[in-house]
């Protein structure tokens, strides 16, 4: 039988974490001829952009990953985003598995630019199904509810808490706060000192968005803020830009702090609690006037996760997360039902099964 030629079009290296459990399944499946592309990674200095090749690519090659710059000749293309050059991939089964869930509206904006192409969109919960089916830009694309493959490793027990913390010189006997701000809109400028000062008796892990390191969509000062401060605090670690996957740190932490990042969305899945830093969402818009966020972050997970609007309130919110009320637990359960489907570590298996069914039924669907 001829093998199915499949391309993981990664785009940015950090997108790969969304695919990892699926990659594991397909690389060992003799029915597939698996390839990878990485074509958008750039770093910016002094108004000039330079192609950026992370050292992690060499590590991936050692694991058997084969990289290509070709776009044609693939039966299936899996991407973590809509494609700016979808026509270049020809007639293929075009699959979109979002690299980052959450409350930003970029998914819907990108679909508006993807008219004329049919995506098979795999999503994590009923909320996303409803939002996409009600989106005026969905077009001929189709939506499939399978759960969130990215989280499978967590539920499969792939990581060990003590090992993760000890790797960075942190104390496994202490509670751990994971600070994972997004690059835009962000709370990092407001909370940059309080997050260190109010966690002195905890472990503090800082995981910045990859864009905060690249200088293209966010200034380099974002990572420099924390590079400077972390040197003064032995209880804290700033994860390097090469540490693309946040999954081990979801496991190692007891609480998360963010604002509009997909990380706070993901964290709900683990029956742990997080802190949402409120932003003036009525003033947060794209250049065309459209809002940055799908859901006002001041309302997101309200009643389940404590909200703060000042760094001085951080410590009380942390304590609330460590000892959630029954009302918080019930509200979190309700949100989990709405936002996630089958948190059982088998989303990647459902993804592959549905993908194979679509391939058999429809073959090459992209209109390119």
N, C-alpha and C positions, 0 to 999 in steps of 0.2 A: 504494500500500500504506500502511495506517495505521501510523504510527510507534509503536514500543514506548516507553511512558512509563516512565522509569527514575529512581529516586531514590537518590542516595548519601546515606544518613543518617549524617552524620559524627559526631555526638555532641560530641566534643571536637576542636578544630582539629588537634591533633597526630595524630589518627587518620588524617587525610587522606594522610599519607605512605605508608600501606599500600595506598592506592588509586591513587596518582598514575599509574603506567604504564597502568592500566586506564582511568582517566579520559581519558588521552591518546588511547587507541584509540576510546573511545565518543563523545567530543566531536566527532570528525571523521567519525563513521559516520552517514550520512544516514538510517539506519533507526531511529535512537534520538532520543527527545526527553528530554534529560538535565537533571535538577534536583538541587539540593543542599539539605540542611538541617543546621543547626548549633544544637542546642537544649539543651546541657548545660553550656556554658561559663560558669563563675561564679568569682568571686574573693572571698575571705573576709578581713575585717578586724574585729577586736574582736568576735568571735562573730556578726557579721552577714554574710550572703552578698549579693553584688551581681552582677547579670548583667554579663558581661564580653564586650565585642566587640573582638576583636583588630584592629589596623590591617591585618593581612594579609587580612582579609575584603574590604576595598576593593580590594586588589591582585588578589584572585581574581576579583572582579566585572569588573575591567578585562580579564581573560583570557577573559571570556565565561561565567563561572559564574553560573547563575541560582539564587537562594536562595528557598525557600518555607517556610512554616510548615504547609502542608497535609500531611496524612498519607494521605488517601484518593485513589483514582483512579490509582494507579501499578501497572503490570504487574509490575515488578520492584523490590524494595527491597534495597539492599546496605548492610550495616552492619558496623562493626568490632567489634561486641559484640552480645550478646543484648539484646533490647528489653524494657524494663520495661512498655511499653504496646503490645505487639504487636497487641492487638485493634484498636487505633486505625488500623492500616494496612489493615484489611479483608482481602479475599481477594487475595493477591499471592504471587508467587514470592519467598520470603524467604531471602536469602543472607547467610551469616555468613562474613566473611573477617577473621580475627583481626588486630586492630591491632598486637598485640605477641606474638610467639611467646616461647618460653622455658620456664622450669621452675616458674613460679607455677601454682597450681591453680585460679585464678579462673575459667578457662574451664569447668571441670567443675562448679564451684559455681554459675555462672550458668545452666548447662544444667538444673541441679536446680530452678531457679526458672522455667524456661521450658516447663514441662510443658503439653501441649495445643497446642503450636505446632511446625510442621515447618520446620526450618531445613535448607537445603542448605549444608553446612559444607565450605569449601575449605581444604585443609591443605598443609603444606610438605614432609612426609616420612612415611616408613612408621611411625616411632615414634608420630606423632600419630594416624595411621589406627588403629593397634593400640590406643592408649590410649582413643580415643573409642569404638571398637567394643566395648571391654571396660568402658565406663563405664555404670553402672546408670541414669544419667540421660539417656542419648542419646535414648530414646523413639523417636518416629517420624522423627526427623531422620536425614539421610543424609550420608555423608562422601565427599569427592572429592579425590583426590591429583593436584595439578597443579604443585606447587612453590610458591615464595614470590614473588609478583609484586613486592613491595616492593623486592626486590634486583635487579630487571631492569635498572634504570638503571646499577647498578654494572657488570654484565656487558656492557652495551651501550656502555660507555665514555663515558657522559654527562658525567662530571666530570673535571677535570684537576687533578692533585695540586698543582702549583705555583700555579695560580690560587686554589685553596681556601686554601692557607697564606698567600699574599701578601695575600689579602683581609683577613686578621686581623693582618697585620704580623709573621708568623712566617717563619722562615728555611727555605726549601726544601732547603737543603743539610744540615739536621739531621734526625735521626730524631725521630719524633713519637709521643708517648703520648696516647691518648685515654682520659680518665677519665670513665666513664659509669655512675655509681651509680644504683640505683633509689631510690625514696623510702622504701620499706618492704618487706622488711627491708634496712637499709642499712649500709654500712661507712664512710660519709662522716664520721661523728663521730670515728671511730677514726683515720682516715688523713688527716684534713684538713690536717695540717702536713707529714707525711712526703711526701705526693704532690708538694708544691712543692719541698721540700728535696732530695729524691733524684732530681730530674729537671732540675737546673739546666743541664745541658749538652744537654738535649733541648728540643723544643717540647712544651708541655703544653696540650692542649685539654680543657676541662671542659664536658661536656654533661650538665646535670641533667635529671632527669625533669620533665616539665611540672608535675606536682603539687607539686614542690618550690618552685614559684613562686607557687602559687595560694592557699596558706593554708587549703585546705579539708580535704584528706586528709593533709597534712604541714604542719608549722609554717613560717612565713616565715623562721625562723632558718636553714633549710637553704640558701637562696640567699644570705642575709646572711653566712654563714660564709665563702663563697668570694668574694663581692663585696669583703669586707674584705681578704682575703689576696692576691687577684690583683693588687691595686694595688702590691704590694711586689715583684712578680716579673715582670720584663720578658719572660721566656721563656714565660709562661702567658697564656691567654685564657679567659675565662668566656663561653660563648656566651649571648646574651640569650634571654629566654623566647620571643621571636617566631621564633627559629630552630628551627622544629619538626622538620625532617627531619634525621636523623643520617646519611643516606646519603653526602653529600659528605665527611663526616669519617671514615667507614669507609675511603674511598679514600685520604684524605690521611694517615692514621695508619699506623704500622708495628706497633703493639701496642695492646691495650686492657686496661683495668683495670676490673673490676666485681665484683659478687657474685651477685645473683640477677636481674639485669636481662635483658631479652630481647636486649640488645645483645651480651652475651658469647655467647649462642646464635647470633645472626646472624653474628658474626665468624668462627666456624668455617668458614662457607661460602667465605671468601676465601683460604684456604690461607695465612693469617697466624695469628699466635699471640697469645693473651691470658693475662691473670693473673686467677685467681679468688680473691677474698678470702673465706676460710672464715668461716661464721657458725655459731652454736650451733643448728643446725636442729632438734634434738630439743626445743628450748624455744620455737620460733617457731610459734605457733598463732593461729588466728582466735579471736574471742570465744566461739565455740561449741565450741572445743577441737580443731577440724580443723586439720591442718598448713597453713602458708602455702605451702609448696613441694611440688610433685609429686615432685621428685627432691632428695635431700639435696645441697645445693650443695658440700659437702665431697667428694662423690663425682663430681659432674658434670664431665665432660671430663677426669677424672683420668688422668694418663699422657700426655695431649696438651697440656694447658695447665698451667703451674705453679700451685700453690696456695700462698697465704701466710695467716698468721693474725696478722701484725703488720706495721705500716708500715715497720719497720726492715728487713724482708726484701724490700722492694720492688725495690731496685736490682738485686740478684742475679737476681730473677725476670725483670726487664726484659732483662737480658743473655741469659738462657736463651731468651727469646722471639726475640731477634735472631739467635741461633745454635742453632736446635733440633736435637736429636739425631735419628738415624734412627728410634729407637724412638718419639719424639714424633710424627714425621711419619707413621709407619705407624698409630699409634693415632688420630691426627687423621683420616686417610683412612677408618679404620673407622667412626669417629663420623659423618663426613660422609655415608657411605653410609646410615647408620641414620636420621639426622635430616633429610636433604635429598633432594629429588628433582629431577634434571635442572637443575643450575645453569648454564643456557645463555642466560639473558636472554629467554626466551620463555614464562615462566610466565603472564604477563598474556594472551598469545594463547591459551594453553590454557584459562585461566579463561573468556574470552569465548566460546570455542567450546563448552565444556561448558555454560555458562550458557544459550546459545541452544538447545542440544539439550534441556536440561531444560524450557525455556519451551515449546518445540514439543510436547514429550511430555506435560507435566503442567499447563501453564498456571498458573492461580492456585492456590497450594497452602496458604498460611497459613490456619489455622483460624479467623482472626478474623472 
